[in-house]
Amino acid sequence: MRTRMPLYATLFALVIASLGVAFAAVPGGASVTSSDKGEFPPSTAGTIDVSAGHVYNASLDANMSTFRWAGVYGNTTGTIYLGDSSSQYMYSWTAEGNLVYMSTANAVTWSSLADADAATVTGALSFLATGSDSYANTFTGAAEDIGSNLFSITSDYAFTYDNTHAGAWKTYSLTDGTNLVWAGKVNAGGTAYNGEVADFQMIVPEDGSSAGAGTPTTYYVWVELV
């Protein structure tokens, strides 16, 4: 009796019959169209009137934009193919996203993907080790299964808000042993921070300190489909 090989959800499922080798499915590289929404403005300076010889008690409240993180949100679409390495295919399925992966590395060793804990992240990105918006103060969700169809991974996560400031979107911190990978959980037709309809919303590190300010960071993007 023949058994059927399971079809995993991703852009390509390839079987090289002549070599007798089956390659495991991995997330597909995503084409990206983006627009810059700007950053949160700092609060306007207040005033205090002082007179010589007097002492004043002043309570101060301020806001400023983070210089350690950037946010990405949007929609996902894709197609699952049964085809060969020449991009010829015998069947295709319209698919939805399950997880969005982002990394500054243009190639990820997917078979080695695992949780990246605080020590791993801050060891690679020292600017996330301190500050109110440090990694430890941001990724406060207890470790859980990321819900991948391709990998069995448990990771802690950060919540980002919908337009009611409820924690509706999850970003997981992962590593392949060499490179950090950030995974955003897809929630098809969800509500983004600004009230727009979105399928995913996530955060990624970006060093905007004096040492790195003004130099954008390039992230490569993949989508795991279902």
PyMOL commands that place a pseudoatom at each C-alpha (Angstrom):
pseudoatom trace, name=CA, resn=MET, resi=1, chain=A, elem=C, hetatm=0, pos=[0.000, 0.000, 0.000]
pseudoatom trace, name=CA, resn=ARG, resi=2, chain=A, elem=C, hetatm=0, pos=[1.383, 3.357, -0.990]
pseudoatom trace, name=CA, resn=THR, resi=3, chain=A, elem=C, hetatm=0, pos=[1.544, 6.184, 1.543]
pseudoatom trace, name=CA, resn=ARG, resi=4, chain=A, elem=C, hetatm=0, pos=[1.205, 9.776, 0.480]
pseudoatom trace, name=CA, resn=MET, resi=5, chain=A, elem=C, hetatm=0, pos=[3.812, 12.351, 1.427]
pseudoatom trace, name=CA, resn=PRO, resi=6, chain=A, elem=C, hetatm=0, pos=[2.178, 15.227, 3.359]
pseudoatom trace, name=CA, resn=LEU, resi=7, chain=A, elem=C, hetatm=0, pos=[2.011, 18.567, 1.578]
pseudoatom trace, name=CA, resn=TYR, resi=8, chain=A, elem=C, hetatm=0, pos=[3.259, 21.367, 3.795]
pseudoatom trace, name=CA, resn=ALA, resi=9, chain=A, elem=C, hetatm=0, pos=[2.000, 24.921, 3.471]
pseudoatom trace, name=CA, resn=THR, resi=10, chain=A, elem=C, hetatm=0, pos=[4.573, 27.077, 1.721]
pseudoatom trace, name=CA, resn=LEU, resi=11, chain=A, elem=C, hetatm=0, pos=[5.311, 28.475, -1.708]
pseudoatom trace, name=CA, resn=PHE, resi=12, chain=A, elem=C, hetatm=0, pos=[6.839, 25.362, -3.251]
pseudoatom trace, name=CA, resn=ALA, resi=13, chain=A, elem=C, hetatm=0, pos=[6.622, 21.632, -2.592]
pseudoatom trace, name=CA, resn=LEU, resi=14, chain=A, elem=C, hetatm=0, pos=[9.331, 19.977, -4.671]
pseudoatom trace, name=CA, resn=VAL, resi=15, chain=A, elem=C, hetatm=0, pos=[10.046, 16.303, -5.315]
pseudoatom trace, name=CA, resn=ILE, resi=16, chain=A, elem=C, hetatm=0, pos=[13.183, 15.498, -7.342]
pseudoatom trace, name=CA, resn=ALA, resi=17, chain=A, elem=C, hetatm=0, pos=[12.242, 12.060, -8.617]
pseudoatom trace, name=CA, resn=SER, resi=18, chain=A, elem=C, hetatm=0, pos=[15.407, 11.518, -10.624]
pseudoatom trace, name=CA, resn=LEU, resi=19, chain=A, elem=C, hetatm=0, pos=[17.560, 11.991, -7.515]
pseudoatom trace, name=CA, resn=GLY, resi=20, chain=A, elem=C, hetatm=0, pos=[15.186, 10.295, -5.121]
pseudoatom trace, name=CA, resn=VAL, resi=21, chain=A, elem=C, hetatm=0, pos=[15.455, 13.286, -2.752]
pseudoatom trace, name=CA, resn=ALA, resi=22, chain=A, elem=C, hetatm=0, pos=[12.560, 15.184, -1.142]
pseudoatom trace, name=CA, resn=PHE, resi=23, chain=A, elem=C, hetatm=0, pos=[13.267, 18.711, 0.080]
pseudoatom trace, name=CA, resn=ALA, resi=24, chain=A, elem=C, hetatm=0, pos=[11.376, 19.899, 3.143]
pseudoatom trace, name=CA, resn=ALA, resi=25, chain=A, elem=C, hetatm=0, pos=[9.119, 22.901, 2.578]
pseudoatom trace, name=CA, resn=VAL, resi=26, chain=A, elem=C, hetatm=0, pos=[10.288, 26.268, 3.880]
pseudoatom trace, name=CA, resn=PRO, resi=27, chain=A, elem=C, hetatm=0, pos=[8.647, 29.720, 4.020]
pseudoatom trace, name=CA, resn=GLY, resi=28, chain=A, elem=C, hetatm=0, pos=[8.590, 31.522, 0.684]
pseudoatom trace, name=CA, resn=GLY, resi=29, chain=A, elem=C, hetatm=0, pos=[10.365, 34.805, 0.049]
pseudoatom trace, name=CA, resn=ALA, resi=30, chain=A, elem=C, hetatm=0, pos=[7.822, 37.607, -0.145]
pseudoatom trace, name=CA, resn=SER, resi=31, chain=A, elem=C, hetatm=0, pos=[7.625, 40.480, -2.599]
pseudoatom trace, name=CA, resn=VAL, resi=32, chain=A, elem=C, hetatm=0, pos=[7.139, 43.675, -0.603]
pseudoatom trace, name=CA, resn=THR, resi=33, chain=A, elem=C, hetatm=0, pos=[5.318, 46.940, -1.264]
pseudoatom trace, name=CA, resn=SER, resi=34, chain=A, elem=C, hetatm=0, pos=[5.680, 49.369, 1.644]
pseudoatom trace, name=CA, resn=SER, resi=35, chain=A, elem=C, hetatm=0, pos=[5.053, 52.960, 2.712]
pseudoatom trace, name=CA, resn=ASP, resi=36, chain=A, elem=C, hetatm=0, pos=[6.583, 54.883, 5.619]
pseudoatom trace, name=CA, resn=LYS, resi=37, chain=A, elem=C, hetatm=0, pos=[4.012, 56.011, 8.206]
pseudoatom trace, name=CA, resn=GLY, resi=38, chain=A, elem=C, hetatm=0, pos=[6.530, 58.192, 10.067]
pseudoatom trace, name=CA, resn=GLU, resi=39, chain=A, elem=C, hetatm=0, pos=[7.211, 58.117, 13.800]
pseudoatom trace, name=CA, resn=PHE, resi=40, chain=A, elem=C, hetatm=0, pos=[5.483, 59.173, 16.989]
pseudoatom trace, name=CA, resn=PRO, resi=41, chain=A, elem=C, hetatm=0, pos=[6.075, 62.921, 17.582]
pseudoatom trace, name=CA, resn=PRO, resi=42, chain=A, elem=C, hetatm=0, pos=[7.710, 64.135, 20.801]
pseudoatom trace, name=CA, resn=SER, resi=43, chain=A, elem=C, hetatm=0, pos=[5.641, 66.162, 23.224]
pseudoatom trace, name=CA, resn=THR, resi=44, chain=A, elem=C, hetatm=0, pos=[5.848, 69.950, 23.045]
pseudoatom trace, name=CA, resn=ALA, resi=45, chain=A, elem=C, hetatm=0, pos=[8.027, 71.675, 25.638]
pseudoatom trace, name=CA, resn=GLY, resi=46, chain=A, elem=C, hetatm=0, pos=[6.093, 73.178, 28.544]
pseudoatom trace, name=CA, resn=THR, resi=47, chain=A, elem=C, hetatm=0, pos=[7.044, 76.267, 30.535]
pseudoatom trace, name=CA, resn=ILE, resi=48, chain=A, elem=C, hetatm=0, pos=[7.623, 77.227, 34.145]
pseudoatom trace, name=CA, resn=ASP, resi=49, chain=A, elem=C, hetatm=0, pos=[7.856, 80.771, 35.472]
pseudoatom trace, name=CA, resn=VAL, resi=50, chain=A, elem=C, hetatm=0, pos=[10.513, 81.236, 38.126]
pseudoatom trace, name=CA, resn=SER, resi=51, chain=A, elem=C, hetatm=0, pos=[11.409, 84.116, 40.432]
pseudoatom trace, name=CA, resn=ALA, resi=52, chain=A, elem=C, hetatm=0, pos=[14.799, 84.726, 41.982]
pseudoatom trace, name=CA, resn=GLY, resi=53, chain=A, elem=C, hetatm=0, pos=[15.204, 83.167, 45.400]
pseudoatom trace, name=CA, resn=HIS, resi=54, chain=A, elem=C, hetatm=0, pos=[12.237, 80.822, 45.020]
pseudoatom trace, name=CA, resn=VAL, resi=55, chain=A, elem=C, hetatm=0, pos=[12.269, 76.999, 44.893]
pseudoatom trace, name=CA, resn=TYR, resi=56, chain=A, elem=C, hetatm=0, pos=[9.697, 75.178, 42.744]
pseudoatom trace, name=CA, resn=ASN, resi=57, chain=A, elem=C, hetatm=0, pos=[8.339, 71.654, 42.814]
pseudoatom trace, name=CA, resn=ALA, resi=58, chain=A, elem=C, hetatm=0, pos=[7.528, 70.593, 39.230]
pseudoatom trace, name=CA, resn=SER, resi=59, chain=A, elem=C, hetatm=0, pos=[5.922, 67.351, 38.019]
pseudoatom trace, name=CA, resn=LEU, resi=60, chain=A, elem=C, hetatm=0, pos=[6.995, 66.547, 34.480]
pseudoatom trace, name=CA, resn=ASP, resi=61, chain=A, elem=C, hetatm=0, pos=[5.417, 64.220, 31.907]
pseudoatom trace, name=CA, resn=ALA, resi=62, chain=A, elem=C, hetatm=0, pos=[6.867, 63.638, 28.437]
pseudoatom trace, name=CA, resn=ASN, resi=63, chain=A, elem=C, hetatm=0, pos=[6.740, 61.257, 25.484]
pseudoatom trace, name=CA, resn=MET, resi=64, chain=A, elem=C, hetatm=0, pos=[9.214, 60.397, 22.747]
pseudoatom trace, name=CA, resn=SER, resi=65, chain=A, elem=C, hetatm=0, pos=[9.600, 57.869, 19.956]
pseudoatom trace, name=CA, resn=THR, resi=66, chain=A, elem=C, hetatm=0, pos=[11.500, 54.624, 20.576]
pseudoatom trace, name=CA, resn=PHE, resi=67, chain=A, elem=C, hetatm=0, pos=[14.928, 54.416, 18.986]
pseudoatom trace, name=CA, resn=ARG, resi=68, chain=A, elem=C, hetatm=0, pos=[15.247, 50.649, 19.454]
pseudoatom trace, name=CA, resn=TRP, resi=69, chain=A, elem=C, hetatm=0, pos=[12.314, 49.224, 17.471]
pseudoatom trace, name=CA, resn=ALA, resi=70, chain=A, elem=C, hetatm=0, pos=[10.444, 49.618, 14.173]
pseudoatom trace, name=CA, resn=GLY, resi=71, chain=A, elem=C, hetatm=0, pos=[6.951, 48.362, 13.369]
pseudoatom trace, name=CA, resn=VAL, resi=72, chain=A, elem=C, hetatm=0, pos=[5.661, 46.595, 10.267]
pseudoatom trace, name=CA, resn=TYR, resi=73, chain=A, elem=C, hetatm=0, pos=[2.058, 45.701, 9.450]
pseudoatom trace, name=CA, resn=GLY, resi=74, chain=A, elem=C, hetatm=0, pos=[0.038, 44.763, 6.397]
pseudoatom trace, name=CA, resn=ASN, resi=75, chain=A, elem=C, hetatm=0, pos=[-1.603, 41.952, 4.463]
pseudoatom trace, name=CA, resn=THR, resi=76, chain=A, elem=C, hetatm=0, pos=[-0.454, 38.586, 3.154]
pseudoatom trace, name=CA, resn=THR, resi=77, chain=A, elem=C, hetatm=0, pos=[-1.396, 36.669, 0.024]
pseudoatom trace, name=CA, resn=GLY, resi=78, chain=A, elem=C, hetatm=0, pos=[0.213, 33.713, -1.668]
pseudoatom trace, name=CA, resn=THR, resi=79, chain=A, elem=C, hetatm=0, pos=[-0.013, 30.516, -3.657]
pseudoatom trace, name=CA, resn=ILE, resi=80, chain=A, elem=C, hetatm=0, pos=[0.989, 26.947, -2.830]
pseudoatom trace, name=CA, resn=TYR, resi=81, chain=A, elem=C, hetatm=0, pos=[2.364, 24.986, -5.798]
pseudoatom trace, name=CA, resn=LEU, resi=82, chain=A, elem=C, hetatm=0, pos=[2.920, 21.354, -6.629]
pseudoatom trace, name=CA, resn=GLY, resi=83, chain=A, elem=C, hetatm=0, pos=[5.718, 21.718, -9.140]
pseudoatom trace, name=CA, resn=ASP, resi=84, chain=A, elem=C, hetatm=0, pos=[9.325, 21.188, -10.102]
pseudoatom trace, name=CA, resn=SER, resi=85, chain=A, elem=C, hetatm=0, pos=[12.580, 23.112, -9.799]
pseudoatom trace, name=CA, resn=SER, resi=86, chain=A, elem=C, hetatm=0, pos=[11.999, 24.777, -13.186]
pseudoatom trace, name=CA, resn=SER, resi=87, chain=A, elem=C, hetatm=0, pos=[8.915, 26.537, -11.756]
pseudoatom trace, name=CA, resn=GLN, resi=88, chain=A, elem=C, hetatm=0, pos=[6.632, 24.323, -13.834]
pseudoatom trace, name=CA, resn=TYR, resi=89, chain=A, elem=C, hetatm=0, pos=[3.649, 23.156, -11.807]
pseudoatom trace, name=CA, resn=MET, resi=90, chain=A, elem=C, hetatm=0, pos=[0.777, 20.720, -12.149]
pseudoatom trace, name=CA, resn=TYR, resi=91, chain=A, elem=C, hetatm=0, pos=[-1.462, 22.206, -9.451]
pseudoatom trace, name=CA, resn=SER, resi=92, chain=A, elem=C, hetatm=0, pos=[-1.788, 25.380, -7.381]
pseudoatom trace, name=CA, resn=TRP, resi=93, chain=A, elem=C, hetatm=0, pos=[-3.815, 26.527, -4.385]
pseudoatom trace, name=CA, resn=THR, resi=94, chain=A, elem=C, hetatm=0, pos=[-4.662, 30.066, -3.261]
pseudoatom trace, name=CA, resn=ALA, resi=95, chain=A, elem=C, hetatm=0, pos=[-3.319, 30.330, 0.291]
pseudoatom trace, name=CA, resn=GLU, resi=96, chain=A, elem=C, hetatm=0, pos=[-3.342, 32.509, 3.398]
pseudoatom trace, name=CA, resn=GLY, resi=97, chain=A, elem=C, hetatm=0, pos=[-0.429, 33.499, 5.600]
pseudoatom trace, name=CA, resn=ASN, resi=98, chain=A, elem=C, hetatm=0, pos=[0.332, 31.801, 8.901]
pseudoatom trace, name=CA, resn=LEU, resi=99, chain=A, elem=C, hetatm=0, pos=[3.570, 33.489, 10.021]
pseudoatom trace, name=CA, resn=VAL, resi=100, chain=A, elem=C, hetatm=0, pos=[5.651, 36.339, 8.614]
pseudoatom trace, name=CA, resn=TYR, resi=101, chain=A, elem=C, hetatm=0, pos=[9.422, 35.986, 9.143]
pseudoatom trace, name=CA, resn=MET, resi=102, chain=A, elem=C, hetatm=0, pos=[11.899, 38.878, 9.001]
pseudoatom trace, name=CA, resn=SER, resi=103, chain=A, elem=C, hetatm=0, pos=[15.678, 38.828, 9.335]
pseudoatom trace, name=CA, resn=THR, resi=104, chain=A, elem=C, hetatm=0, pos=[18.630, 41.026, 8.425]
pseudoatom trace, name=CA, resn=ALA, resi=105, chain=A, elem=C, hetatm=0, pos=[20.191, 37.870, 6.947]
pseudoatom trace, name=CA, resn=ASN, resi=106, chain=A, elem=C, hetatm=0, pos=[19.218, 37.091, 3.339]
pseudoatom trace, name=CA, resn=ALA, resi=107, chain=A, elem=C, hetatm=0, pos=[19.359, 33.341, 4.000]
pseudoatom trace, name=CA, resn=VAL, resi=108, chain=A, elem=C, hetatm=0, pos=[18.080, 31.458, 7.043]
pseudoatom trace, name=CA, resn=THR, resi=109, chain=A, elem=C, hetatm=0, pos=[18.913, 27.876, 8.023]
pseudoatom trace, name=CA, resn=TRP, resi=110, chain=A, elem=C, hetatm=0, pos=[15.280, 26.946, 8.594]
pseudoatom trace, name=CA, resn=SER, resi=111, chain=A, elem=C, hetatm=0, pos=[16.045, 23.456, 9.887]
pseudoatom trace, name=CA, resn=SER, resi=112, chain=A, elem=C, hetatm=0, pos=[17.959, 25.026, 12.806]
pseudoatom trace, name=CA, resn=LEU, resi=113, chain=A, elem=C, hetatm=0, pos=[15.287, 27.561, 13.765]
pseudoatom trace, name=CA, resn=ALA, resi=114, chain=A, elem=C, hetatm=0, pos=[14.691, 27.812, 17.536]
pseudoatom trace, name=CA, resn=ASP, resi=115, chain=A, elem=C, hetatm=0, pos=[13.793, 30.282, 20.292]
pseudoatom trace, name=CA, resn=ALA, resi=116, chain=A, elem=C, hetatm=0, pos=[16.080, 33.269, 20.832]
pseudoatom trace, name=CA, resn=ASP, resi=117, chain=A, elem=C, hetatm=0, pos=[16.076, 34.156, 24.528]
pseudoatom trace, name=CA, resn=ALA, resi=118, chain=A, elem=C, hetatm=0, pos=[17.078, 37.475, 26.086]
pseudoatom trace, name=CA, resn=ALA, resi=119, chain=A, elem=C, hetatm=0, pos=[20.749, 36.513, 26.387]
pseudoatom trace, name=CA, resn=THR, resi=120, chain=A, elem=C, hetatm=0, pos=[20.902, 35.511, 22.723]
pseudoatom trace, name=CA, resn=VAL, resi=121, chain=A, elem=C, hetatm=0, pos=[19.177, 38.670, 21.505]
pseudoatom trace, name=CA, resn=THR, resi=122, chain=A, elem=C, hetatm=0, pos=[21.081, 41.156, 23.648]
pseudoatom trace, name=CA, resn=GLY, resi=123, chain=A, elem=C, hetatm=0, pos=[24.353, 39.359, 22.966]
pseudoatom trace, name=CA, resn=ALA, resi=124, chain=A, elem=C, hetatm=0, pos=[23.853, 40.093, 19.285]
pseudoatom trace, name=CA, resn=LEU, resi=125, chain=A, elem=C, hetatm=0, pos=[22.139, 43.486, 19.699]
pseudoatom trace, name=CA, resn=SER, resi=126, chain=A, elem=C, hetatm=0, pos=[23.577, 45.247, 22.737]
pseudoatom trace, name=CA, resn=PHE, resi=127, chain=A, elem=C, hetatm=0, pos=[21.319, 48.301, 22.293]
pseudoatom trace, name=CA, resn=LEU, resi=128, chain=A, elem=C, hetatm=0, pos=[18.375, 46.108, 23.376]
pseudoatom trace, name=CA, resn=ALA, resi=129, chain=A, elem=C, hetatm=0, pos=[19.981, 45.274, 26.727]
pseudoatom trace, name=CA, resn=THR, resi=130, chain=A, elem=C, hetatm=0, pos=[19.022, 48.523, 28.481]
pseudoatom trace, name=CA, resn=GLY, resi=131, chain=A, elem=C, hetatm=0, pos=[16.301, 51.147, 28.520]
pseudoatom trace, name=CA, resn=SER, resi=132, chain=A, elem=C, hetatm=0, pos=[12.590, 51.210, 29.210]
pseudoatom trace, name=CA, resn=ASP, resi=133, chain=A, elem=C, hetatm=0, pos=[12.043, 49.729, 25.737]
pseudoatom trace, name=CA, resn=SER, resi=134, chain=A, elem=C, hetatm=0, pos=[14.690, 46.998, 26.148]
pseudoatom trace, name=CA, resn=TYR, resi=135, chain=A, elem=C, hetatm=0, pos=[14.132, 43.453, 24.932]
pseudoatom trace, name=CA, resn=ALA, resi=136, chain=A, elem=C, hetatm=0, pos=[13.313, 42.253, 28.458]
pseudoatom trace, name=CA, resn=ASN, resi=137, chain=A, elem=C, hetatm=0, pos=[10.689, 44.976, 28.911]
pseudoatom trace, name=CA, resn=THR, resi=138, chain=A, elem=C, hetatm=0, pos=[9.154, 44.295, 25.500]
pseudoatom trace, name=CA, resn=PHE, resi=139, chain=A, elem=C, hetatm=0, pos=[9.100, 40.510, 25.068]
pseudoatom trace, name=CA, resn=THR, resi=140, chain=A, elem=C, hetatm=0, pos=[7.130, 39.807, 28.211]
pseudoatom trace, name=CA, resn=GLY, resi=141, chain=A, elem=C, hetatm=0, pos=[4.823, 37.060, 26.926]
pseudoatom trace, name=CA, resn=ALA, resi=142, chain=A, elem=C, hetatm=0, pos=[5.491, 33.627, 28.414]
pseudoatom trace, name=CA, resn=ALA, resi=143, chain=A, elem=C, hetatm=0, pos=[7.002, 31.115, 25.990]
pseudoatom trace, name=CA, resn=GLU, resi=144, chain=A, elem=C, hetatm=0, pos=[4.432, 29.335, 23.808]
pseudoatom trace, name=CA, resn=ASP, resi=145, chain=A, elem=C, hetatm=0, pos=[4.202, 27.302, 20.603]
pseudoatom trace, name=CA, resn=ILE, resi=146, chain=A, elem=C, hetatm=0, pos=[4.447, 29.750, 17.693]
pseudoatom trace, name=CA, resn=GLY, resi=147, chain=A, elem=C, hetatm=0, pos=[1.851, 27.785, 15.723]
pseudoatom trace, name=CA, resn=SER, resi=148, chain=A, elem=C, hetatm=0, pos=[3.987, 26.950, 12.705]
pseudoatom trace, name=CA, resn=ASN, resi=149, chain=A, elem=C, hetatm=0, pos=[3.002, 24.128, 10.340]
pseudoatom trace, name=CA, resn=LEU, resi=150, chain=A, elem=C, hetatm=0, pos=[6.650, 23.659, 9.397]
pseudoatom trace, name=CA, resn=PHE, resi=151, chain=A, elem=C, hetatm=0, pos=[8.596, 23.919, 12.660]
pseudoatom trace, name=CA, resn=SER, resi=152, chain=A, elem=C, hetatm=0, pos=[8.017, 22.872, 16.268]
pseudoatom trace, name=CA, resn=ILE, resi=153, chain=A, elem=C, hetatm=0, pos=[9.208, 25.947, 18.190]
pseudoatom trace, name=CA, resn=THR, resi=154, chain=A, elem=C, hetatm=0, pos=[8.333, 27.443, 21.565]
pseudoatom trace, name=CA, resn=SER, resi=155, chain=A, elem=C, hetatm=0, pos=[9.250, 31.114, 22.012]
pseudoatom trace, name=CA, resn=ASP, resi=156, chain=A, elem=C, hetatm=0, pos=[8.487, 34.138, 24.165]
pseudoatom trace, name=CA, resn=TYR, resi=157, chain=A, elem=C, hetatm=0, pos=[6.802, 37.039, 22.441]
pseudoatom trace, name=CA, resn=ALA, resi=158, chain=A, elem=C, hetatm=0, pos=[5.913, 40.728, 22.412]
pseudoatom trace, name=CA, resn=PHE, resi=159, chain=A, elem=C, hetatm=0, pos=[2.357, 42.038, 22.109]
pseudoatom trace, name=CA, resn=THR, resi=160, chain=A, elem=C, hetatm=0, pos=[1.587, 45.047, 19.935]
pseudoatom trace, name=CA, resn=TYR, resi=161, chain=A, elem=C, hetatm=0, pos=[-1.694, 46.931, 20.103]
pseudoatom trace, name=CA, resn=ASP, resi=162, chain=A, elem=C, hetatm=0, pos=[-4.798, 47.174, 18.000]
pseudoatom trace, name=CA, resn=ASN, resi=163, chain=A, elem=C, hetatm=0, pos=[-6.609, 50.526, 17.821]
pseudoatom trace, name=CA, resn=THR, resi=164, chain=A, elem=C, hetatm=0, pos=[-8.111, 50.041, 21.288]
pseudoatom trace, name=CA, resn=HIS, resi=165, chain=A, elem=C, hetatm=0, pos=[-4.620, 49.529, 22.780]
pseudoatom trace, name=CA, resn=ALA, resi=166, chain=A, elem=C, hetatm=0, pos=[-5.401, 45.889, 23.474]
pseudoatom trace, name=CA, resn=GLY, resi=167, chain=A, elem=C, hetatm=0, pos=[-2.529, 43.445, 22.912]
pseudoatom trace, name=CA, resn=ALA, resi=168, chain=A, elem=C, hetatm=0, pos=[-3.758, 41.783, 19.740]
pseudoatom trace, name=CA, resn=TRP, resi=169, chain=A, elem=C, hetatm=0, pos=[-0.630, 40.923, 17.720]
pseudoatom trace, name=CA, resn=LYS, resi=170, chain=A, elem=C, hetatm=0, pos=[2.322, 38.672, 18.581]
pseudoatom trace, name=CA, resn=THR, resi=171, chain=A, elem=C, hetatm=0, pos=[5.973, 38.894, 17.538]
pseudoatom trace, name=CA, resn=TYR, resi=172, chain=A, elem=C, hetatm=0, pos=[8.272, 35.958, 18.382]
pseudoatom trace, name=CA, resn=SER, resi=173, chain=A, elem=C, hetatm=0, pos=[12.086, 36.091, 18.693]
pseudoatom trace, name=CA, resn=LEU, resi=174, chain=A, elem=C, hetatm=0, pos=[13.917, 33.229, 16.957]
pseudoatom trace, name=CA, resn=THR, resi=175, chain=A, elem=C, hetatm=0, pos=[17.402, 32.264, 15.823]
pseudoatom trace, name=CA, resn=ASP, resi=176, chain=A, elem=C, hetatm=0, pos=[18.905, 29.743, 13.420]
pseudoatom trace, name=CA, resn=GLY, resi=177, chain=A, elem=C, hetatm=0, pos=[22.036, 29.613, 15.563]
pseudoatom trace, name=CA, resn=THR, resi=178, chain=A, elem=C, hetatm=0, pos=[23.707, 32.415, 13.625]
pseudoatom trace, name=CA, resn=ASN, resi=179, chain=A, elem=C, hetatm=0, pos=[21.037, 34.921, 12.641]
pseudoatom trace, name=CA, resn=LEU, resi=180, chain=A, elem=C, hetatm=0, pos=[18.131, 36.428, 14.548]
pseudoatom trace, name=CA, resn=VAL, resi=181, chain=A, elem=C, hetatm=0, pos=[14.722, 35.894, 12.958]
pseudoatom trace, name=CA, resn=TRP, resi=182, chain=A, elem=C, hetatm=0, pos=[11.536, 37.701, 14.005]
pseudoatom trace, name=CA, resn=ALA, resi=183, chain=A, elem=C, hetatm=0, pos=[8.189, 36.011, 13.401]
pseudoatom trace, name=CA, resn=GLY, resi=184, chain=A, elem=C, hetatm=0, pos=[4.834, 37.773, 13.333]
pseudoatom trace, name=CA, resn=LYS, resi=185, chain=A, elem=C, hetatm=0, pos=[1.699, 35.666, 13.829]
pseudoatom trace, name=CA, resn=VAL, resi=186, chain=A, elem=C, hetatm=0, pos=[-0.899, 36.213, 11.114]
pseudoatom trace, name=CA, resn=ASN, resi=187, chain=A, elem=C, hetatm=0, pos=[-4.441, 37.121, 12.165]
pseudoatom trace, name=CA, resn=ALA, resi=188, chain=A, elem=C, hetatm=0, pos=[-6.292, 37.398, 8.853]
pseudoatom trace, name=CA, resn=GLY, resi=189, chain=A, elem=C, hetatm=0, pos=[-8.611, 40.399, 8.714]
pseudoatom trace, name=CA, resn=GLY, resi=190, chain=A, elem=C, hetatm=0, pos=[-7.482, 41.716, 12.103]
pseudoatom trace, name=CA, resn=THR, resi=191, chain=A, elem=C, hetatm=0, pos=[-7.381, 45.336, 13.240]
pseudoatom trace, name=CA, resn=ALA, resi=192, chain=A, elem=C, hetatm=0, pos=[-4.021, 47.125, 13.217]
pseudoatom trace, name=CA, resn=TYR, resi=193, chain=A, elem=C, hetatm=0, pos=[-2.862, 49.785, 15.682]
pseudoatom trace, name=CA, resn=ASN, resi=194, chain=A, elem=C, hetatm=0, pos=[-4.416, 52.546, 13.555]
pseudoatom trace, name=CA, resn=GLY, resi=195, chain=A, elem=C, hetatm=0, pos=[-7.765, 50.878, 12.862]
pseudoatom trace, name=CA, resn=GLU, resi=196, chain=A, elem=C, hetatm=0, pos=[-6.807, 49.583, 9.415]
pseudoatom trace, name=CA, resn=VAL, resi=197, chain=A, elem=C, hetatm=0, pos=[-7.603, 45.993, 8.466]
pseudoatom trace, name=CA, resn=ALA, resi=198, chain=A, elem=C, hetatm=0, pos=[-4.407, 43.922, 8.485]
pseudoatom trace, name=CA, resn=ASP, resi=199, chain=A, elem=C, hetatm=0, pos=[-3.265, 40.305, 8.466]
pseudoatom trace, name=CA, resn=PHE, resi=200, chain=A, elem=C, hetatm=0, pos=[-0.086, 40.844, 10.483]
pseudoatom trace, name=CA, resn=GLN, resi=201, chain=A, elem=C, hetatm=0, pos=[1.602, 43.411, 12.715]
pseudoatom trace, name=CA, resn=MET, resi=202, chain=A, elem=C, hetatm=0, pos=[5.034, 42.971, 14.260]
pseudoatom trace, name=CA, resn=ILE, resi=203, chain=A, elem=C, hetatm=0, pos=[8.099, 44.757, 15.580]
pseudoatom trace, name=CA, resn=VAL, resi=204, chain=A, elem=C, hetatm=0, pos=[11.756, 44.351, 14.647]
pseudoatom trace, name=CA, resn=PRO, resi=205, chain=A, elem=C, hetatm=0, pos=[14.924, 45.867, 16.163]
pseudoatom trace, name=CA, resn=GLU, resi=206, chain=A, elem=C, hetatm=0, pos=[16.393, 49.029, 14.663]
pseudoatom trace, name=CA, resn=ASP, resi=207, chain=A, elem=C, hetatm=0, pos=[19.292, 50.890, 16.306]
pseudoatom trace, name=CA, resn=GLY, resi=208, chain=A, elem=C, hetatm=0, pos=[18.411, 54.577, 16.165]
pseudoatom trace, name=CA, resn=SER, resi=209, chain=A, elem=C, hetatm=0, pos=[20.957, 55.621, 18.783]
pseudoatom trace, name=CA, resn=SER, resi=210, chain=A, elem=C, hetatm=0, pos=[23.629, 58.173, 17.925]
pseudoatom trace, name=CA, resn=ALA, resi=211, chain=A, elem=C, hetatm=0, pos=[25.848, 55.381, 16.616]
pseudoatom trace, name=CA, resn=GLY, resi=212, chain=A, elem=C, hetatm=0, pos=[23.251, 54.047, 14.192]
pseudoatom trace, name=CA, resn=ALA, resi=213, chain=A, elem=C, hetatm=0, pos=[20.837, 56.930, 13.626]
pseudoatom trace, name=CA, resn=GLY, resi=214, chain=A, elem=C, hetatm=0, pos=[19.978, 57.767, 10.044]
pseudoatom trace, name=CA, resn=THR, resi=215, chain=A, elem=C, hetatm=0, pos=[21.072, 54.429, 8.581]
pseudoatom trace, name=CA, resn=PRO, resi=216, chain=A, elem=C, hetatm=0, pos=[18.077, 52.219, 7.694]
pseudoatom trace, name=CA, resn=THR, resi=217, chain=A, elem=C, hetatm=0, pos=[18.283, 48.499, 8.354]
pseudoatom trace, name=CA, resn=THR, resi=218, chain=A, elem=C, hetatm=0, pos=[17.383, 46.119, 5.500]
pseudoatom trace, name=CA, resn=TYR, resi=219, chain=A, elem=C, hetatm=0, pos=[15.158, 43.206, 6.467]
pseudoatom trace, name=CA, resn=TYR, resi=220, chain=A, elem=C, hetatm=0, pos=[14.419, 40.188, 4.279]
pseudoatom trace, name=CA, resn=VAL, resi=221, chain=A, elem=C, hetatm=0, pos=[10.863, 38.883, 4.462]
pseudoatom trace, name=CA, resn=TRP, resi=222, chain=A, elem=C, hetatm=0, pos=[9.335, 35.395, 4.097]
pseudoatom trace, name=CA, resn=VAL, resi=223, chain=A, elem=C, hetatm=0, pos=[5.779, 34.137, 4.533]
pseudoatom trace, name=CA, resn=GLU, resi=224, chain=A, elem=C, hetatm=0, pos=[4.693, 30.709, 5.740]
pseudoatom trace, name=CA, resn=LEU, resi=225, chain=A, elem=C, hetatm=0, pos=[1.427, 29.834, 3.995]
pseudoatom trace, name=CA, resn=VAL, resi=226, chain=A, elem=C, hetatm=0, pos=[-1.492, 27.606, 4.955]
for i in range(1, 226): cmd.bond("trace and resi %d" % i, "trace and resi %d" % (i + 1))
show_as sticks, trace
zoom trace
